[in-house]
Amino acid sequence: METAAVPPPMPWLEKLGLHRPELRAWALYDVANSAWMTTIILLFPLYFVGVAAADRPADTARSQFAFVTSLSVILVGVLGPLLGTVADLRGNKKGFLAVFLAIGAAATAAMYLITQGRFTLAVTSFVIANVGVTSTLAFYNALLPGIARADEVDRVSTAGFALGYLGGGVLFAFNAWLIANPQALGLRDANHAIRISFLSVAVWWVAFAIPLFLKVKEPPASHGEGGPENGPLLGIALRRLASTFKDLRAHKDAGFLLLAFLIYNDGINTIIRMATTYGSEIGIPQKDLIGALLMVQFVGVPFAFAFGLLADRLGTKRSILLALTVYGGIAIYAYWLRTPGQFYGLAFLVGLVQGGAQGLSRSLFASLIPRDKAGEMFGFFGVFDRFGGAIGSMLFAVVLALTGSSRPAIVSLIVLFVAGAFVLTKVDVERGRALADRENRMVEAEAR
């Protein structure tokens, strides 16, 4: 009696989604930009209020910082889809990524020059750098469908998040040590160390981006049906962008995923943004708040990889739903927090599922859209990602105002996880992937 052949075990790099040079090079860009998302996002608001806007009332400075942050988000929201469309048409995603990388890294390096009272420089450099780093993500994400096969896209996407956690955590840990011990490297004081930290992010960002430009191939230009269009590129891009809204009705599973992502990612980002504020209110010491943030970074590394493997067995959508279930438990657990040890427990749970939820959302979206429109589609994805937190922050603020406590406010975020999970159940993954594959084959046939 014959027995079925047992497939050979998958090599460990393939299990992690890093088995080809272009996949490793692509994932390293998550290492590059994650340093900005940790060091700058965590340190700059404090430095802005305490140093750059030191001659203004603290409440005024915080309000002004919130305004410029919103301005940068709006700019990205307007530019992202349009620039993604132009990049698709020109077949130049890497070129656009390089331009915004250069602009963003230069603005980040300029933060070193921010000293006491240099308010205008602080505002200008932060807005430009924020627009730069966020804009690169749309072009970076749009490269994913061209380098990863359908059976490996989940592992590749979560590998990017895992390496991003590691890279962002390592540089932030070094910078936190440097700020606490500035004399160790001959620096004048903690503020000088913070300025050096800003400069280190610019250097790190550029250095870890280099492999992507060397190893990842540029996808071909997209002309849509009927071949290239005539006329000004901007006009063509605007027409293509308008057609994308219609495409999302045809690719309704991708549209449902975008809506679900907007809702549940809003809850995820609100927990990230409000964690330190909530911890401070309930009496968690600052050293434990910083320690917990570092814990999220390093716990996120193995568990982001684990979610990529889990998606192979359980399915991408089910794995995201599992992560959202844990997030609902996190919101309930946070209500009962009292001690630093419990806060570290909260950080562990967040690190457990954050990379999986966001990495698999990216890979699932990549599998539901046609490759020739990846730039513009991920432009919309990036907008939904960056606006994540606006609804949740408003919900948090309203409940806080009504109850006078952040405890019921944090629990209220369950609404976002439940609603997002409900919309996600409407996504028919097989139908969406079949439609995207059919369009991909049509484009390839026309190209031949």
Sequence and secondary structure as in RCSB ss.txt:
>XXXX:A:sequence
METAAVPPPMPWLEKLGLHRPELRAWALYDVANSAWMTTIILLFPLYFVGVAAADRPADTARSQFAFVTSLSVIL
VGVLGPLLGTVADLRGNKKGFLAVFLAIGAAATAAMYLITQGRFTLAVTSFVIANVGVTSTLAFYNALLPGIARA
DEVDRVSTAGFALGYLGGGVLFAFNAWLIANPQALGLRDANHAIRISFLSVAVWWVAFAIPLFLKVKEPPASHGE
GGPENGPLLGIALRRLASTFKDLRAHKDAGFLLLAFLIYNDGINTIIRMATTYGSEIGIPQKDLIGALLMVQFVG
VPFAFAFGLLADRLGTKRSILLALTVYGGIAIYAYWLRTPGQFYGLAFLVGLVQGGAQGLSRSLFASLIPRDKAG
EMFGFFGVFDRFGGAIGSMLFAVVLALTGSSRPAIVSLIVLFVAGAFVLTKVDVERGRALADRENRMVEAEAR
>XXXX:A:secstr
           HHHHHT  SHHHHHHHHHHHHHHHIIIIIHHHHHHHIIIIITTTS HHHHHHHHHHHHHHHHHH
HHHHHHHHHHHHHHHT HHHHHHHHHHHHHHHHHHGGG  TT HHHHHHHHHHHHHHHHHHHHHHHHTHHHHS T
TTHHHHHHHHHHHHHHHHHHHHHHHHHHHH GGGGT SSHHHHHHHHHHHHHHHHHHHHHHHHHHS        T
TS   S HHHHHHHHHHHHHHHHHHTHHHHHHHHHHHHHHHHHHHHHHHHHHHHHHTT  HHHHHHHHHHHHHHH
HHHHHHHHHHHHHH HHHHHHHHHHHHHHHHHHHHT  SHHHHHHHHHHHHHHHHHHHHHHHHHHHHHS GGGHH
HHHHHHHHHHHHTTHHHHHHHHHHHHHHS HHHHHHTTHHHHHHHHHHHTT  HHHHHHHHHHHHHHHHHHH 
